[in-house]
Amino acid sequence: VQLQACGGGLVQPGGSLRLSCAASGFTLDYYAIGWFRQAPGKEREWVSCISSSDGSTYYADSVKGRFTISRDDARNTAYLQMDSLKPEDTGVYYCSYYKYWGQGTLVTVSS
C-alpha cells in the first residue's frame, strides 16, 4: 500500500514539469487527492487538491493559473502539471490521499 510520486527534476524558470502520483494497494476514487510542497528551510505547504466526487479543483494563490491538478481513475494516478515555473516553486513535492503520503519528488527551478 503506497503512493509513488515522480516527475520532478531540474528546470529553468518559465519551464514546465508534470508530476505523477500513482497508488498501489488501493484506489484513488473515494477521497480528495492533494499536492503539497516543502521548500528548503520552510514548512510544508498545501499546493492543490482535487475532489473525488465532482472533480472540483482548488489551488493555492501562489500557483493559481500556472498549475493544473488532474486525476485518471482508470490509471489510479493523479497529476500536477506545472507551467511557468518560478525559482520559488523549488521544493520537494508530495502527494497525499486520505492518510497516505507519497515519498516526495524534488523540483528545482533554476537557471
Secondary structure by P-SEA (a helix, b strand, c coil): cbbbbcccccccccbbbbbbbbbccccccccccbbbbbccccccccccccccccbbbbbcccccccbbbbbcccccbbbbbbcccccccccbbbbbcccccccbbbbbbcc
